[in-house]
Amino acid sequence: MQHKTMAELASRWLSRNAEALTEGERRVLQSAIERKTVARDTTRPHKEAARLGDRVADAVARIGGSWNFIIGFLVFLAAWTALNSLLLLSGAFDPYPYIFLNLILSMLAAIQAPVIMMSQNRQAERDRIDAAHDYEVNLKAEIEIMALHEKLDELRHSQIVGMCDDIARISSQVRRLDETLALHLKNDKTRK
């Protein structure tokens, strides 16, 4: 495959001009020409590029979206209401309708929602990169399969051509044997 050019491979395998290829498709064809892999670890660049704020946002999203957080928060809410409704009947610091609790919950939601959105945006970007990488790997696998099919077709064609040559040679030998046999039979008839 190394004698092939990018334009030939783009035309044959992708049915496009080399100028119309995306950067990923060029990378895949070049790797096919050079017989190199396109698979790579796509998680490492994300981890290395993550700043402190990114890591905090991911941690908040991971914790805030867990059953442990939900159960813990339900326990906190139950304790808050029980403490302020039942135990501190006369001296409750946040009596019913729990205005201070509502303020805390609103502030938590106002902070937590954008932080979780930041984490989701980062995850969406990682997903786009992973999808592009998966496309390149799948395209490379498809190209390699097509190359194998071409090689098998060439082998099959050369075997068929060889068999045709063998048949022609054997046919010629049979014809000569027939002619020799006919000549011997004719000579035997003339001698009798």
N, CA and C atoms as an extended XYZ file, in Angstrom:
576
Properties=species:S:1:pos:R:3:atomname:S:1:resname:S:1:resid:I:1 pbc="F F F"
N         0.825       -1.198        0.000 N   MET     1
C         0.000        0.000        0.000 CA  MET     1
C         0.868        1.259        0.000 C   MET     1
N         2.141        1.137        0.279 N   GLN     2
C         2.993        2.317        0.399 CA  GLN     2
C         3.221        3.021       -0.929 C   GLN     2
N         3.032        2.294       -2.037 N   HIS     3
C         3.216        2.942       -3.334 CA  HIS     3
C         2.001        3.775       -3.740 C   HIS     3
N         0.934        3.707       -2.979 N   LYS     4
C        -0.275        4.475       -3.276 CA  LYS     4
C        -0.135        5.894       -2.728 C   LYS     4
N        -0.796        6.823       -3.401 N   THR     5
C        -0.796        8.203       -2.917 CA  THR     5
C        -2.108        8.485       -2.198 C   THR     5
N        -2.107        9.565       -1.467 N   MET     6
C        -3.305        9.978       -0.722 CA  MET     6
C        -4.476       10.168       -1.683 C   MET     6
N        -4.240       10.773       -2.840 N   ALA     7
C        -5.318       11.033       -3.804 CA  ALA     7
C        -5.905        9.723       -4.328 C   ALA     7
N        -5.051        8.745       -4.615 N   GLU     8
C        -5.540        7.459       -5.115 CA  GLU     8
C        -6.397        6.752       -4.065 C   GLU     8
N        -5.906        6.756       -2.836 N   LEU     9
C        -6.643        6.085       -1.764 CA  LEU     9
C        -7.954        6.801       -1.459 C   LEU     9
N        -7.937        8.125       -1.466 N   ALA    10
C        -9.169        8.887       -1.212 CA  ALA    10
C       -10.197        8.584       -2.287 C   ALA    10
N        -9.755        8.503       -3.517 N   SER    11
C       -10.665        8.220       -4.620 CA  SER    11
C       -11.192        6.789       -4.535 C   SER    11
N       -10.296        5.836       -4.273 N   ARG    12
C       -10.688        4.426       -4.263 CA  ARG    12
C       -11.550        4.069       -3.063 C   ARG    12
N       -11.124        4.448       -1.868 N   TRP    13
C       -11.776        3.964       -0.657 CA  TRP    13
C       -12.851        4.896       -0.116 C   TRP    13
N       -12.710        6.203       -0.358 N   LEU    14
C       -13.681        7.144        0.187 CA  LEU    14
C       -14.536        7.800       -0.888 C   LEU    14
N       -14.236        7.503       -2.155 N   SER    15
C       -14.968        8.058       -3.300 CA  SER    15
C       -15.010        9.579       -3.265 C   SER    15
N       -13.873       10.182       -2.908 N   ARG    16
C       -13.773       11.650       -2.854 CA  ARG    16
C       -12.406       12.090       -3.333 C   ARG    16
N       -12.344       13.372       -3.682 N   ASN    17
C       -11.047       13.969       -4.008 CA  ASN    17
C       -10.267       14.186       -2.717 C   ASN    17
N        -8.970       14.176       -2.805 N   ALA    18
C        -8.131       14.379       -1.619 CA  ALA    18
C        -8.371       15.755       -1.007 C   ALA    18
N        -8.736       16.743       -1.821 N   GLU    19
C        -8.971       18.091       -1.301 CA  GLU    19
C       -10.233       18.157       -0.440 C   GLU    19
N       -11.170       17.236       -0.655 N   ALA    20
C       -12.439       17.261        0.072 CA  ALA    20
C       -12.390       16.502        1.398 C   ALA    20
N       -11.242       15.926        1.727 N   LEU    21
C       -11.121       15.141        2.956 CA  LEU    21
C       -11.022       16.031        4.186 C   LEU    21
N       -11.561       15.539        5.283 N   THR    22
C       -11.391       16.237        6.559 CA  THR    22
C       -10.001       15.926        7.103 C   THR    22
N        -9.610       16.668        8.123 N   GLU    23
C        -8.298       16.445        8.720 CA  GLU    23
C        -8.201       15.032        9.290 C   GLU    23
N        -9.271       14.559        9.917 N   GLY    24
C        -9.276       13.207       10.470 CA  GLY    24
C        -9.143       12.152        9.384 C   GLY    24
N        -9.834       12.348        8.265 N   GLU    25
C        -9.740       11.394        7.157 CA  GLU    25
C        -8.344       11.401        6.547 C   GLU    25
N        -7.732       12.561        6.466 N   ARG    26
C        -6.341       12.626        5.983 CA  ARG    26
C        -5.412       11.852        6.913 C   ARG    26
N        -5.631       12.035        8.225 N   ARG    27
C        -4.816       11.346        9.213 CA  ARG    27
C        -4.975        9.828        9.067 C   ARG    27
N        -6.208        9.390        8.838 N   VAL    28
C        -6.475        7.957        8.696 CA  VAL    28
C        -5.798        7.407        7.440 C   VAL    28
N        -5.944        8.102        6.318 N   LEU    29
C        -5.311        7.625        5.081 CA  LEU    29
C        -3.798        7.620        5.205 C   LEU    29
N        -3.244        8.651        5.836 N   GLN    30
C        -1.800        8.695        6.026 CA  GLN    30
C        -1.339        7.533        6.905 C   GLN    30
N        -2.118        7.217        7.918 N   SER    31
C        -1.746        6.086        8.781 CA  SER    31
C        -1.852        4.771        8.015 C   SER    31
N        -2.797        4.681        7.079 N   ALA    32
C        -2.909        3.472        6.257 CA  ALA    32
C        -1.712        3.346        5.325 C   ALA    32
N        -1.283        4.469        4.767 N   ILE    33
C        -0.120        4.457        3.876 CA  ILE    33
C         1.137        4.071        4.657 C   ILE    33
N         1.287        4.637        5.850 N   GLU    34
C         2.488        4.395        6.663 CA  GLU    34
C         2.397        3.135        7.515 C   GLU    34
N         1.226        2.474        7.480 N   ARG    35
C         1.002        1.268        8.280 CA  ARG    35
C         1.164        1.537        9.769 C   ARG    35
N         0.548        2.620       10.226 N   LYS    36
C         0.579        2.993       11.640 CA  LYS    36
C        -0.845        2.975       12.188 C   LYS    36
N        -0.952        2.917       13.507 N   THR    37
C        -2.268        2.911       14.133 CA  THR    37
C        -2.779        4.339       14.300 C   THR    37
N        -4.103        4.452       14.443 N   VAL    38
C        -4.703        5.754       14.739 CA  VAL    38
C        -5.276        5.788       16.148 C   VAL    38
N        -5.359        4.630       16.788 N   ALA    39
C        -5.907        4.566       18.146 CA  ALA    39
C        -4.964        5.283       19.111 C   ALA    39
N        -5.567        6.033       20.015 N   ARG    40
C        -4.784        6.758       21.016 CA  ARG    40
C        -5.650        6.946       22.261 C   ARG    40
N        -5.018        7.267       23.366 N   ASP    41
C        -5.731        7.502       24.616 CA  ASP    41
C        -6.278        8.925       24.585 C   ASP    41
N        -7.604        9.050       24.523 N   THR    42
C        -8.202       10.383       24.448 CA  THR    42
C        -8.482       10.970       25.818 C   THR    42
N        -8.315       10.192       26.893 N   THR    43
C        -8.605       10.717       28.231 CA  THR    43
C        -7.437       11.496       28.810 C   THR    43
N        -6.231       11.142       28.454 N   ARG    44
C        -5.053       11.792       29.038 CA  ARG    44
C        -5.015       13.302       28.792 C   ARG    44
N        -5.228       13.791       27.569 N   PRO    45
C        -5.192       15.248       27.364 CA  PRO    45
C        -6.215       15.994       28.223 C   PRO    45
N        -7.396       15.387       28.433 N   HIS    46
C        -8.417       16.030       29.267 CA  HIS    46
C        -7.946       16.132       30.711 C   HIS    46
N        -7.365       15.055       31.208 N   LYS    47
C        -6.916       15.052       32.600 CA  LYS    47
C        -5.760       16.030       32.797 C   LYS    47
N        -4.851       16.082       31.834 N   GLU    48
C        -3.688       16.967       31.957 CA  GLU    48
C        -4.077       18.436       31.824 C   GLU    48
N        -5.091       18.726       31.015 N   ALA    49
C        -5.493       20.115       30.774 CA  ALA    49
C        -6.490       20.629       31.812 C   ALA    49
N        -6.985       19.745       32.671 N   ALA    50
C        -8.006       20.155       33.646 CA  ALA    50
C        -7.399       21.071       34.703 C   ALA    50
N        -7.987       22.244       34.841 N   ARG    51
C        -7.561       23.188       35.875 CA  ARG    51
C        -8.272       22.852       37.174 C   ARG    51
N        -7.920       23.539       38.232 N   LEU    52
C        -8.515       23.286       39.538 CA  LEU    52
C       -10.029       23.469       39.480 C   LEU    52
N       -10.495       24.538       38.852 N   GLY    53
C       -11.927       24.785       38.741 CA  GLY    53
C       -12.640       23.669       37.986 C   GLY    53
N       -11.980       23.144       36.942 N   ASP    54
C       -12.568       22.037       36.176 CA  ASP    54
C       -12.695       20.788       37.040 C   ASP    54
N       -11.643       20.504       37.799 N   ARG    55
C       -11.684       19.326       38.663 CA  ARG    55
C       -12.740       19.483       39.762 C   ARG    55
N       -12.874       20.708       40.297 N   VAL    56
C       -13.896       20.957       41.328 CA  VAL    56
C       -15.292       20.787       40.726 C   VAL    56
N       -15.499       21.338       39.532 N   ALA    57
C       -16.806       21.210       38.872 CA  ALA    57
C       -17.134       19.738       38.628 C   ALA    57
N       -16.159       18.954       38.194 N   ASP    58
C       -16.396       17.526       37.974 CA  ASP    58
C       -16.727       16.816       39.282 C   ASP    58
N       -16.022       17.188       40.355 N   ALA    59
C       -16.288       16.567       41.656 CA  ALA    59
C       -17.682       16.936       42.163 C   ALA    59
N       -18.061       18.217       42.015 N   VAL    60
C       -19.400       18.650       42.450 CA  VAL    60
C       -20.473       17.911       41.659 C   VAL    60
N       -20.282       17.768       40.351 N   ALA    61
C       -21.261       17.056       39.522 CA  ALA    61
C       -21.315       15.579       39.900 C   ALA    61
N       -20.162       15.005       40.170 N   ARG    62
C       -20.114       13.595       40.542 CA  ARG    62
C       -20.822       13.361       41.883 C   ARG    62
N       -20.571       14.249       42.854 N   ILE    63
C       -21.187       14.102       44.177 CA  ILE    63
C       -22.650       14.498       44.134 C   ILE    63
N       -22.964       15.649       43.498 N   GLY    64
C       -24.339       16.151       43.450 CA  GLY    64
C       -25.282       15.258       42.678 C   GLY    64
N       -24.767       14.420       41.840 N   GLY    65
C       -25.612       13.522       41.055 CA  GLY    65
C       -25.588       12.099       41.569 C   GLY    65
N       -25.312       11.922       42.850 N   SER    66
C       -25.233       10.567       43.400 CA  SER    66
C       -26.354       10.313       44.396 C   SER    66
N       -26.648        9.050       44.618 N   TRP    67
C       -27.660        8.676       45.604 CA  TRP    67
C       -27.197        9.031       47.013 C   TRP    67
N       -25.914        8.952       47.253 N   ASN    68
C       -25.406        9.326       48.580 CA  ASN    68
C       -25.745       10.778       48.909 C   ASN    68
N       -25.564       11.663       47.919 N   PHE    69
C       -25.891       13.077       48.139 CA  PHE    69
C       -27.387       13.243       48.386 C   PHE    69
N       -28.201       12.599       47.555 N   ILE    70
C       -29.656       12.741       47.686 CA  ILE    70
C       -30.122       12.231       49.048 C   ILE    70
N       -29.655       11.067       49.437 N   ILE    71
C       -30.055       10.497       50.729 CA  ILE    71
C       -29.534       11.361       51.878 C   ILE    71
N       -28.282       11.794       51.773 N   GLY    72
C       -27.713       12.668       52.808 CA  GLY    72
C       -28.471       13.973       52.924 C   GLY    72
N       -28.855       14.525       51.781 N   PHE    73
C       -29.586       15.794       51.808 CA  PHE    73
C       -30.990       15.606       52.367 C   PHE    73
N       -31.620       14.486       52.053 N   LEU    74
C       -32.937       14.201       52.639 CA  LEU    74
C       -32.838       14.061       54.158 C   LEU    74
N       -31.767       13.422       54.622 N   VAL    75
C       -31.558       13.298       56.072 CA  VAL    75
C       -31.365       14.688       56.691 C   VAL    75
N       -30.573       15.531       56.006 N   PHE    76
C       -30.345       16.901       56.494 CA  PHE    76
C       -31.663       17.670       56.565 C   PHE    76
N       -32.475       17.586       55.509 N   LEU    77
C       -33.761       18.298       55.488 CA  LEU    77
C       -34.698       17.774       56.580 C   LEU    77
N       -34.730       16.479       56.754 N   ALA    78
C       -35.587       15.904       57.806 CA  ALA    78
C       -35.110       16.352       59.183 C   ALA    78
N       -33.796       16.359       59.380 N   ALA    79
C       -33.253       16.799       60.672 CA  ALA    79
C       -33.550       18.277       60.904 C   ALA    79
N       -33.395       19.086       59.863 N   TRP    80
C       -33.655       20.535       59.983 CA  TRP    80
C       -35.101       20.782       60.399 C   TRP    80
N       -36.026       20.151       59.661 N   THR    81
C       -37.442       20.385       59.965 CA  THR    81
C       -37.813       19.800       61.329 C   THR    81
N       -37.267       18.637       61.658 N   ALA    82
C       -37.571       18.041       62.971 CA  ALA    82
C       -37.034       18.916       64.091 C   ALA    82
N       -35.822       19.404       63.941 N   LEU    83
C       -35.200       20.236       64.967 CA  LEU    83
C       -35.978       21.533       65.151 C   LEU    83
N       -36.366       22.148       64.054 N   ASN    84
C       -37.056       23.433       64.129 CA  ASN    84
C       -38.554       23.314       64.379 C   ASN    84
N       -39.148       22.165       64.187 N   SER    85
C       -40.585       22.010       64.406 CA  SER    85
C       -40.906       21.355       65.744 C   SER    85
N       -40.177       20.335       66.077 N   LEU    86
C       -40.537       19.546       67.248 CA  LEU    86
C       -39.694       19.874       68.482 C   LEU    86
N       -38.395       19.927       68.305 N   LEU    87
C       -37.520       20.068       69.464 CA  LEU    87
C       -37.437       21.492       69.988 C   LEU    87
N       -37.453       22.429       69.097 N   LEU    88
C       -37.286       23.831       69.509 CA  LEU    88
C       -38.604       24.588       69.345 C   LEU    88
N       -39.661       24.062       69.883 N   LEU    89
C       -40.980       24.655       69.682 CA  LEU    89
C       -41.010       26.144       69.992 C   LEU    89
N       -40.439       26.493       71.080 N   SER    90
C       -40.530       27.905       71.459 CA  SER    90
C       -39.353       28.720       70.947 C   SER    90
N       -38.182       28.130       70.862 N   GLY    91
C       -37.008       28.918       70.471 CA  GLY    91
C       -36.379       28.471       69.169 C   GLY    91
N       -37.187       28.073       68.209 N   ALA    92
C       -36.656       27.614       66.918 CA  ALA    92
C       -35.982       28.777       66.190 C   ALA    92
N       -34.775       28.529       65.678 N   PHE    93
C       -34.062       29.597       64.969 CA  PHE    93
C       -34.574       29.766       63.545 C   PHE    93
N       -35.300       28.760       63.001 N   ASP    94
C       -35.919       28.870       61.671 CA  ASP    94
C       -37.298       28.217       61.731 C   ASP    94
N       -38.271       28.925       62.313 N   PRO    95
C       -39.596       28.318       62.477 CA  PRO    95
C       -40.297       28.143       61.134 C   PRO    95
N       -41.332       27.299       61.174 N   TYR    96
C       -42.147       27.089       59.981 CA  TYR    96
C       -42.608       28.437       59.450 C   TYR    96
N       -42.463       28.706       58.186 N   PRO    97
C       -42.267       27.979       56.931 CA  PRO    97
C       -40.810       27.853       56.502 C   PRO    97
N       -39.887       27.852       57.425 N   TYR    98
C       -38.459       27.584       57.173 CA  TYR    98
C       -37.875       28.528       56.114 C   TYR    98
N       -37.972       29.780       56.333 N   ILE    99
C       -37.479       30.791       55.379 CA  ILE    99
C       -35.968       30.716       55.231 C   ILE    99
N       -35.252       30.529       56.332 N   PHE   100
C       -33.791       30.433       56.252 CA  PHE   100
C       -33.382       29.181       55.465 C   PHE   100
N       -34.070       28.063       55.666 N   LEU   101
C       -33.798       26.834       54.908 CA  LEU   101
C       -34.038       27.073       53.418 C   LEU   101
N       -35.112       27.772       53.085 N   ASN   102
C       -35.385       28.099       51.676 CA  ASN   102
C       -34.277       28.955       51.078 C   ASN   102
N       -33.767       29.894       51.862 N   LEU   103
C       -32.659       30.724       51.391 CA  LEU   103
C       -31.424       29.870       51.133 C   LEU   103
N       -31.101       28.968       52.052 N   ILE   104
C       -29.933       28.086       51.874 CA  ILE   104
C       -30.117       27.207       50.638 C   ILE   104
N       -31.307       26.627       50.481 N   LEU   105
C       -31.567       25.769       49.313 CA  LEU   105
C       -31.481       26.556       48.008 C   LEU   105
N       -31.991       27.771       48.000 N   SER   106
C       -31.919       28.604       46.784 CA  SER   106
C       -30.476       28.943       46.445 C   SER   106
N       -29.699       29.296       47.465 N   MET   107
C       -28.280       29.621       47.227 CA  MET   107
C       -27.516       28.385       46.755 C   MET   107
N       -27.798       27.238       47.342 N   LEU   108
C       -27.143       25.996       46.921 CA  LEU   108
C       -27.485       25.690       45.466 C   LEU   108
N       -28.748       25.806       45.104 N   ALA   109
C       -29.169       25.540       43.721 CA  ALA   109
C       -28.551       26.546       42.755 C   ALA   109
N       -28.474       27.823       43.186 N   ALA   110
C       -27.903       28.859       42.319 CA  ALA   110
C       -26.421       28.622       42.054 C   ALA   110
N       -25.737       28.039       42.997 N   ILE   111
C       -24.305       27.762       42.811 CA  ILE   111
C       -24.093       26.405       42.150 C   ILE   111
N       -24.837       25.416       42.603 N   GLN   112
C       -24.630       24.054       42.127 CA  GLN   112
C       -25.001       23.891       40.642 C   GLN   112
N       -26.077       24.487       40.188 N   ALA   113
C       -26.532       24.311       38.805 CA  ALA   113
C       -25.493       24.771       37.779 C   ALA   113
N       -24.931       25.982       37.895 N   PRO   114
C       -23.917       26.368       36.900 CA  PRO   114
C       -22.652       25.521       36.978 C   PRO   114
N       -22.285       25.089       38.183 N   VAL   115
C       -21.086       24.251       38.315 CA  VAL   115
C       -21.309       22.916       37.617 C   VAL   115
N       -22.492       22.342       37.802 N   ILE   116
C       -22.816       21.081       37.126 CA  ILE   116
C       -22.874       21.288       35.618 C   ILE   116
N       -23.398       22.427       35.177 N   MET   117
C       -23.430       22.726       33.741 CA  MET   117
C       -22.021       22.825       33.167 C   MET   117
N       -21.096       23.447       33.927 N   MET   118
C       -19.703       23.517       33.461 CA  MET   118
C       -19.141       22.112       33.270 C   MET   118
N       -19.399       21.238       34.219 N   SER   119
C       -18.922       19.863       34.121 CA  SER   119
C       -19.557       19.150       32.939 C   SER   119
N       -20.841       19.368       32.717 N   GLN   120
C       -21.528       18.741       31.587 CA  GLN   120
C       -20.989       19.258       30.255 C   GLN   120
N       -20.673       20.539       30.195 N   ASN   121
C       -20.092       21.091       28.965 CA  ASN   121
C       -18.731       20.454       28.681 C   ASN   121
N       -17.938       20.294       29.729 N   ARG   122
C       -16.632       19.636       29.555 CA  ARG   122
C       -16.829       18.187       29.106 C   ARG   122
N       -17.814       17.514       29.689 N   GLN   123
C       -18.083       16.125       29.304 CA  GLN   123
C       -18.565       16.056       27.854 C   GLN   123
N       -19.371       17.003       27.443 N   ALA   124
C       -19.843       17.035       26.052 CA  ALA   124
C       -18.665       17.222       25.093 C   ALA   124
N       -17.719       18.067       25.458 N   GLU   125
C       -16.524       18.262       24.627 CA  GLU   125
C       -15.704       16.977       24.563 C   GLU   125
N       -15.547       16.309       25.697 N   ARG   126
C       -14.835       15.025       25.706 CA  ARG   126
C       -15.566       14.015       24.827 C   ARG   126
N       -16.890       14.011       24.896 N   ASP   127
C       -17.675       13.085       24.071 CA  ASP   127
C       -17.495       13.368       22.589 C   ASP   127
N       -17.438       14.655       22.208 N   ARG   128
C       -17.211       15.006       20.793 CA  ARG   128
C       -15.836       14.513       20.336 C   ARG   128
N       -14.835       14.689       21.169 N   ILE   129
C       -13.482       14.228       20.815 CA  ILE   129
C       -13.457       12.712       20.715 C   ILE   129
N       -14.108       12.043       21.665 N   ASP   130
C       -14.163       10.580       21.624 CA  ASP   130
C       -14.896       10.087       20.388 C   ASP   130
N       -15.989       10.750       20.019 N   ALA   131
C       -16.743       10.347       18.834 CA  ALA   131
C       -15.903       10.530       17.571 C   ALA   131
N       -15.168       11.632       17.485 N   ALA   132
C       -14.298       11.854       16.320 CA  ALA   132
C       -13.208       10.785       16.267 C   ALA   132
N       -12.649       10.460       17.420 N   HIS   133
C       -11.611        9.424       17.475 CA  HIS   133
C       -12.196        8.066       17.079 C   HIS   133
N       -13.390        7.752       17.578 N   ASP   134
C       -14.036        6.490       17.215 CA  ASP   134
C       -14.284        6.425       15.710 C   ASP   134
N       -14.675        7.550       15.114 N   TYR   135
C       -14.887        7.590       13.667 CA  TYR   135
C       -13.581        7.274       12.941 C   TYR   135
N       -12.479        7.882       13.387 N   GLU   136
C       -11.190        7.634       12.740 CA  GLU   136
C       -10.781        6.167       12.859 C   GLU   136
N       -10.956        5.593       14.041 N   VAL   137
C       -10.591        4.185       14.235 CA  VAL   137
C       -11.465        3.285       13.365 C   VAL   137
N       -12.765        3.565       13.326 N   ASN   138
C       -13.665        2.764       12.495 CA  ASN   138
C       -13.345        2.916       11.019 C   ASN   138
N       -13.036        4.130       10.595 N   LEU   139
C       -12.674        4.365        9.192 CA  LEU   139
C       -11.399        3.614        8.846 C   LEU   139
N       -10.415        3.655        9.745 N   LYS   140
C        -9.158        2.937        9.507 CA  LYS   140
C        -9.423        1.443        9.402 C   LYS   140
N       -10.261        0.896       10.290 N   ALA   141
C       -10.588       -0.530       10.230 CA  ALA   141
C       -11.281       -0.866        8.916 C   ALA   141
N       -12.194       -0.005        8.492 N   GLU   142
C       -12.898       -0.231        7.236 CA  GLU   142
C       -11.931       -0.191        6.053 C   GLU   142
N       -11.016        0.746        6.072 N   ILE   143
C       -10.026        0.854        4.992 CA  ILE   143
C        -9.127       -0.377        4.971 C   ILE   143
N        -8.709       -0.823        6.143 N   GLU   144
C        -7.857       -2.013        6.202 CA  GLU   144
C        -8.611       -3.237        5.690 C   GLU   144
N        -9.886       -3.340        6.002 N   ILE   145
C       -10.687       -4.462        5.500 CA  ILE   145
C       -10.799       -4.389        3.977 C   ILE   145
N       -11.017       -3.173        3.446 N   MET   146
C       -11.088       -3.026        1.992 CA  MET   146
C        -9.748       -3.393        1.353 C   MET   146
N        -8.641       -3.010        1.996 N   ALA   147
C        -7.320       -3.357        1.464 CA  ALA   147
C        -7.125       -4.871        1.472 C   ALA   147
N        -7.575       -5.526        2.526 N   LEU   148
C        -7.479       -6.987        2.572 CA  LEU   148
C        -8.321       -7.629        1.471 C   LEU   148
N        -9.516       -7.072        1.241 N   HIS   149
C       -10.357       -7.590        0.156 CA  HIS   149
C        -9.651       -7.429       -1.186 C   HIS   149
N        -9.014       -6.297       -1.388 N   GLU   150
C        -8.282       -6.092       -2.646 CA  GLU   150
C        -7.166       -7.120       -2.788 C   GLU   150
N        -6.433       -7.360       -1.709 N   LYS   151
C        -5.337       -8.344       -1.766 CA  LYS   151
C        -5.883       -9.738       -2.046 C   LYS   151
N        -6.987      -10.093       -1.386 N   LEU   152
C        -7.593      -11.405       -1.638 CA  LEU   152
C        -8.084      -11.516       -3.072 C   LEU   152
N        -8.688      -10.433       -3.588 N   ASP   153
C        -9.140      -10.444       -4.978 CA  ASP   153
C        -7.966      -10.605       -5.937 C   ASP   153
N        -6.850       -9.923       -5.649 N   GLU   154
C        -5.655      -10.065       -6.489 CA  GLU   154
C        -5.120      -11.488       -6.432 C   GLU   154
N        -5.081      -12.081       -5.232 N   LEU   155
C        -4.622      -13.467       -5.099 CA  LEU   155
C        -5.545      -14.415       -5.858 C   LEU   155
N        -6.846      -14.234       -5.701 N   ARG   156
C        -7.812      -15.080       -6.389 CA  ARG   156
C        -7.667      -14.926       -7.896 C   ARG   156
N        -7.492      -13.696       -8.361 N   HIS   157
C        -7.331      -13.455       -9.794 CA  HIS   157
C        -6.062      -14.134      -10.311 C   HIS   157
N        -4.959      -13.997       -9.561 N   SER   158
C        -3.711      -14.624      -10.017 CA  SER   158
C        -3.833      -16.143       -9.997 C   SER   158
N        -4.580      -16.703       -9.039 N   GLN   159
C        -4.797      -18.152       -9.017 CA  GLN   159
C        -5.631      -18.581      -10.210 C   GLN   159
N        -6.646      -17.811      -10.541 N   ILE   160
C        -7.498      -18.149      -11.688 CA  ILE   160
C        -6.701      -18.064      -12.980 C   ILE   160
N        -5.879      -17.020      -13.111 N   VAL   161
C        -5.037      -16.892      -14.300 CA  VAL   161
C        -4.065      -18.071      -14.377 C   VAL   161
N        -3.489      -18.446      -13.228 N   GLY   162
C        -2.578      -19.601      -13.209 CA  GLY   162
C        -3.287      -20.883      -13.593 C   GLY   162
N        -4.506      -21.069      -13.084 N   MET   163
C        -5.268      -22.274      -13.434 CA  MET   163
C        -5.621      -22.269      -14.920 C   MET   163
N        -5.969      -21.106      -15.454 N   CYS   164
C        -6.268      -21.009      -16.893 CA  CYS   164
C        -5.039      -21.366      -17.716 C   CYS   164
N        -3.869      -20.880      -17.297 N   ASP   165
C        -2.620      -21.226      -17.997 CA  ASP   165
C        -2.356      -22.725      -17.914 C   ASP   165
N        -2.587      -23.302      -16.716 N   ASP   166
C        -2.387      -24.741      -16.547 CA  ASP   166
C        -3.342      -25.520      -17.452 C   ASP   166
N        -4.606      -25.085      -17.509 N   ILE   167
C        -5.594      -25.760      -18.355 CA  ILE   167
C        -5.187      -25.656      -19.815 C   ILE   167
N        -4.721      -24.481      -20.242 N   ALA   168
C        -4.287      -24.300      -21.636 CA  ALA   168
C        -3.095      -25.206      -21.931 C   ALA   168
N        -2.147      -25.297      -21.008 N   ARG   169
C        -0.966      -26.146      -21.207 CA  ARG   169
C        -1.370      -27.619      -21.275 C   ARG   169
N        -2.234      -28.043      -20.340 N   ILE   170
C        -2.682      -29.435      -20.331 CA  ILE   170
C        -3.490      -29.733      -21.589 C   ILE   170
N        -4.309      -28.781      -21.993 N   SER   171
C        -5.105      -28.932      -23.207 CA  SER   171
C        -4.200      -29.111      -24.418 C   SER   171
N        -3.143      -28.336      -24.466 N   SER   172
C        -2.192      -28.433      -25.576 CA  SER   172
C        -1.503      -29.798      -25.563 C   SER   172
N        -1.133      -30.264      -24.373 N   GLN   173
C        -0.490      -31.578      -24.261 CA  GLN   173
C        -1.446      -32.689      -24.677 C   GLN   173
N        -2.720      -32.581      -24.287 N   VAL   174
C        -3.717      -33.581      -24.670 CA  VAL   174
C        -3.890      -33.581      -26.187 C   VAL   174
N        -3.922      -32.377      -26.783 N   ARG   175
C        -4.052      -32.278      -28.238 CA  ARG   175
C        -2.864      -32.957      -28.931 C   ARG   175
N        -1.646      -32.713      -28.424 N   ARG   176
C        -0.469      -33.353      -29.002 CA  ARG   176
C        -0.518      -34.870      -28.829 C   ARG   176
N        -0.970      -35.298      -27.657 N   LEU   177
C        -1.096      -36.743      -27.428 CA  LEU   177
C        -2.128      -37.344      -28.375 C   LEU   177
N        -3.251      -36.623      -28.569 N   ASP   178
C        -4.275      -37.095      -29.507 CA  ASP   178
C        -3.691      -37.203      -30.919 C   ASP   178
N        -2.935      -36.184      -31.321 N   GLU   179
C        -2.335      -36.197      -32.657 CA  GLU   179
C        -1.329      -37.335      -32.776 C   GLU   179
N        -0.536      -37.542      -31.733 N   THR   180
C         0.461      -38.622      -31.750 CA  THR   180
C        -0.238      -39.978      -31.792 C   THR   180
N        -1.279      -40.140      -31.004 N   LEU   181
C        -2.039      -41.388      -30.985 CA  LEU   181
C        -2.697      -41.628      -32.339 C   LEU   181
N        -3.270      -40.576      -32.903 N   ALA   182
C        -3.907      -40.716      -34.221 CA  ALA   182
C        -2.871      -41.107      -35.270 C   ALA   182
N        -1.695      -40.529      -35.206 N   LEU   183
C        -0.624      -40.847      -36.155 CA  LEU   183
C        -0.177      -42.295      -35.980 C   LEU   183
N        -0.046      -42.781      -34.762 N   HIS   184
C         0.345      -44.166      -34.504 CA  HIS   184
C        -0.733      -45.132      -34.991 C   HIS   184
N        -1.994      -44.783      -34.757 N   LEU   185
C        -3.072      -45.639      -35.233 CA  LEU   185
C        -3.092      -45.698      -36.757 C   LEU   185
N        -2.848      -44.575      -37.417 N   LYS   186
C        -2.824      -44.523      -38.878 CA  LYS   186
C        -1.661      -45.366      -39.404 C   LYS   186
N        -0.504      -45.279      -38.742 N   ASN   187
C         0.668      -46.062      -39.151 CA  ASN   187
C         0.416      -47.558      -38.934 C   ASN   187
N        -0.261      -47.911      -37.841 N   ASP   188
C        -0.558      -49.319      -37.573 CA  ASP   188
C        -1.532      -49.858      -38.634 C   ASP   188
N        -2.495      -49.073      -39.103 N   LYS   189
C        -3.457      -49.502      -40.118 CA  LYS   189
C        -2.765      -49.694      -41.459 C   LYS   189
N        -1.822      -48.797      -41.768 N   THR   190
C        -1.116      -48.903      -43.054 CA  THR   190
C        -0.171      -50.092      -43.055 C   THR   190
N         0.324      -50.528      -41.959 N   ARG   191
C         1.219      -51.696      -41.871 CA  ARG   191
C         0.429      -52.997      -42.005 C   ARG   191
N        -0.743      -53.049      -41.672 N   LYS   192
C        -1.528      -54.276      -41.713 CA  LYS   192
C        -2.028      -54.507      -43.067 C   LYS   192
